[in-house]
């Protein structure tokens, strides 16, 4: 059993963590639906011997908290914030997230063969970097890497000069 001094220290720690997390939040206007805030409130409640309702997400459904703006805000805030983290935060599978992205036009189109050939040519002949090509064609440098190393679009062969 914790004494009052220990409880006070724990409360201060939880408050500090919440303040830190809120300062890094990519969606500052959605506090009521924030899973971090809810977790901190649950910890405080457990400290007092109470329980709070946990956020429940029905299988097969995208939570209403996940909107296109929220998704883009997470991605913009931190480039390393990948889809796995978004799935974890919102309690959804990768397939559900993929469907969400498809439905909301967040998946980039397939590149035409001519563009893939042009990307490979610009890199090989003119020395464009992955990042430069990515910016030119609205793709990540990792996607450009996959194109240049034939991990994607491998069916498109180089033209003989």
C-alpha positions as CSV (number, residue, x, y, z in Angstrom):
1,X,0.0,0.0,0.0
2,X,1.3,3.4,-0.9
3,X,1.5,6.2,1.6
4,X,0.3,9.8,0.7
5,X,3.8,11.0,0.0
6,X,4.4,8.2,-2.5
7,X,1.0,8.9,-4.2
8,X,1.8,12.6,-4.5
9,X,5.2,11.8,-6.2
10,X,3.5,9.4,-8.6
11,X,0.8,11.9,-9.4
12,X,3.5,14.6,-10.1
13,X,5.3,12.1,-12.4
14,X,2.1,11.3,-14.3
15,X,1.3,15.0,-14.7
16,X,4.8,15.6,-15.9
17,X,4.6,12.8,-18.4
18,X,1.2,14.1,-19.7
19,X,2.6,17.6,-20.0
20,X,5.6,16.3,-22.0
21,X,3.4,14.2,-24.2
22,X,0.9,17.0,-24.9
23,X,3.8,19.3,-25.8
24,X,4.8,16.8,-28.6
25,X,1.2,16.2,-29.7
26,X,0.6,16.5,-33.4
27,X,-3.2,16.9,-32.8
28,X,-3.5,19.5,-30.0
29,X,-7.2,20.1,-30.6
30,X,-8.4,16.5,-30.1
31,X,-7.6,16.2,-26.3
32,X,-10.9,14.5,-25.5
33,X,-10.1,11.6,-27.7
34,X,-6.4,11.4,-26.9
35,X,-5.3,7.8,-25.9
36,X,-2.3,9.2,-24.0
37,X,-4.4,11.4,-21.9
38,X,-6.9,8.6,-21.3
39,X,-4.0,6.3,-20.2
40,X,-2.7,8.9,-17.7
41,X,-6.2,9.4,-16.3
42,X,-6.5,5.6,-15.9
43,X,-3.1,5.5,-14.0
44,X,-4.3,8.3,-11.7
45,X,-7.6,6.5,-11.1
46,X,-5.8,3.2,-10.3
47,X,-3.6,5.1,-7.9
48,X,-6.7,6.2,-6.0
49,X,-8.1,2.6,-6.2
50,X,-10.7,3.4,-8.8
51,X,-11.1,2.2,-12.4
52,X,-12.0,4.1,-15.5
53,X,-13.7,2.8,-18.6
54,X,-11.0,1.9,-21.2
55,X,-11.3,3.1,-24.8
56,X,-12.9,0.2,-26.7
57,X,-12.7,-0.1,-30.4
58,X,-14.9,-2.5,-32.3
59,X,-13.1,-4.9,-34.6
60,X,-13.5,-4.0,-38.3
61,X,-14.2,-0.3,-37.6
62,X,-12.0,2.7,-37.9
63,X,-12.3,4.8,-34.7
64,X,-14.0,8.2,-35.3
65,X,-10.9,9.8,-33.8
66,X,-8.8,8.8,-36.8
67,X,-9.4,11.3,-39.6
68,X,-7.4,12.3,-42.6
69,X,-6.3,15.4,-40.7
70,X,-5.2,13.4,-37.7
71,X,-3.3,10.9,-39.9
72,X,-1.5,13.7,-41.8
73,X,-0.7,15.6,-38.6
74,X,1.0,12.5,-37.1
75,X,3.0,11.9,-40.3
76,X,4.0,15.6,-40.6
77,X,5.0,15.9,-36.9
78,X,7.5,13.1,-37.0
79,X,8.9,11.5,-40.2
80,X,9.7,8.3,-38.2
81,X,6.0,8.1,-37.1
82,X,5.2,5.1,-39.2
83,X,1.9,3.3,-39.8
84,X,2.6,0.6,-37.2
85,X,2.6,3.3,-34.5
86,X,-0.7,4.7,-35.8
87,X,-2.2,1.2,-35.8
88,X,-1.0,0.8,-32.2
89,X,-2.4,4.2,-31.0
90,X,-5.8,3.7,-32.6
91,X,-6.0,-0.1,-32.0
92,X,-6.5,-1.1,-35.6
93,X,-4.8,-3.6,-37.9
94,X,-2.5,-2.7,-40.8
95,X,-5.2,-3.9,-43.2
96,X,-7.7,-1.6,-41.6
97,X,-5.3,1.3,-41.9
98,X,-4.6,0.4,-45.5
99,X,-8.4,0.4,-46.2
100,X,-8.7,3.8,-44.5
101,X,-5.8,5.2,-46.6
102,X,-7.3,3.8,-49.8
103,X,-10.8,5.2,-49.0
104,X,-9.3,8.6,-48.3
105,X,-6.9,8.8,-51.2
106,X,-3.8,8.7,-49.0
107,X,-2.1,6.0,-51.1
108,X,0.0,7.4,-53.9
109,X,-0.8,6.3,-57.4
110,X,1.2,3.7,-59.3
111,X,3.9,5.4,-61.4
112,X,3.7,5.0,-65.2
113,X,6.5,3.0,-66.9
114,X,7.9,6.1,-68.5
115,X,8.3,7.9,-65.2
116,X,10.1,4.8,-63.6
117,X,12.5,4.8,-66.6
118,X,13.1,8.5,-66.2
119,X,13.8,8.1,-62.5
120,X,16.4,5.4,-63.3
121,X,17.9,7.4,-66.1
122,X,18.2,10.6,-64.0
123,X,19.9,8.8,-61.2
124,X,22.3,6.8,-63.5
125,X,23.2,9.4,-66.0
126,X,22.7,12.7,-64.3
127,X,23.6,11.8,-60.7
128,X,20.3,12.8,-59.0
129,X,20.1,11.7,-55.4
130,X,17.3,9.6,-54.0
131,X,16.0,12.6,-52.0
132,X,16.1,14.9,-55.1
133,X,14.2,12.3,-57.1
134,X,11.7,11.8,-54.3
135,X,11.0,15.5,-54.1
136,X,10.6,15.7,-57.9
137,X,8.1,12.8,-58.1
138,X,6.4,13.1,-54.7
139,X,7.8,9.8,-53.3
140,X,9.9,9.0,-50.3
141,X,13.6,8.4,-50.8
142,X,13.0,4.8,-49.7
143,X,10.5,4.4,-52.5
144,X,13.0,5.8,-54.9
145,X,15.6,3.4,-53.5
146,X,13.2,0.5,-54.2
147,X,12.7,1.7,-57.8
148,X,16.4,2.1,-58.5
149,X,17.3,-1.3,-57.0
150,X,14.5,-3.1,-58.8
151,X,12.6,-4.1,-55.7
152,X,9.6,-2.3,-57.1
153,X,8.7,-1.9,-60.7
154,X,11.1,-4.8,-61.5
155,X,9.0,-5.6,-64.6
156,X,10.2,-2.4,-66.2
157,X,13.5,-2.9,-68.0
158,X,16.1,-0.3,-68.8
159,X,16.0,0.8,-72.4
160,X,19.2,0.2,-74.4
161,X,20.8,3.3,-75.7
